[in-house]
Amino acid sequence: ILVGFDVTPEMAAFNRDAEMSDLKAKLTAVVSEAFARNGLPPELGRVTTSDRPDLADFQCNGALAAAKAAKSNPRTLAQSNVAILETNSLFSTVELAGPGFINLVLSDATLSARANEIAEDPRLGAGLEAAPRRVVVDDGGPNVAKP
């Protein structure tokens, strides 16, 4: 164990998958659920790595598209999702920025749980390739006669 934290029900559900999965995919599922609870299309809850790492770890811009489809204010829609996500212990901070961007900062406990999950995985978090292929790497080394 890298760092010890109390495991909350959200973190237990978050880490319950038998197979390692992408962190963004797990976060997308959590944010998509918040969108669905607000009557918005869950596919708009897609989470991406933040364009501004100084502000957040991850972000969701789906409220902008949802507002366009619903002919509503994107900031209002985003705020309703922020209110749901703020109660989730996976995040230390959930903030509304600009016209409807949702900035997500993971909690230390979530990061620790993820690091432990990767450390316990025999493939260290790397997935299996559906159609594996052989790759040959030619290392020329210090041989100056090779181009």
URHUUR-V412385 format. One record per helix or strand of 2 or more residues. SS is the DSSP state (~ for helix, > for strand). FROM is the first residue (numbers start at 0). TO is the last residue. If there is no record, write none. Layout:
BEGIN
SS | FROM | TO
SS | FROM | TO
END
This chain:
BEGIN
~ | 8 | 13
~ | 22 | 36
~ | 41 | 44
> | 47 | 48
> | 57 | 59
~ | 61 | 69
~ | 73 | 84
> | 90 | 96
> | 100 | 105
~ | 107 | 119
END
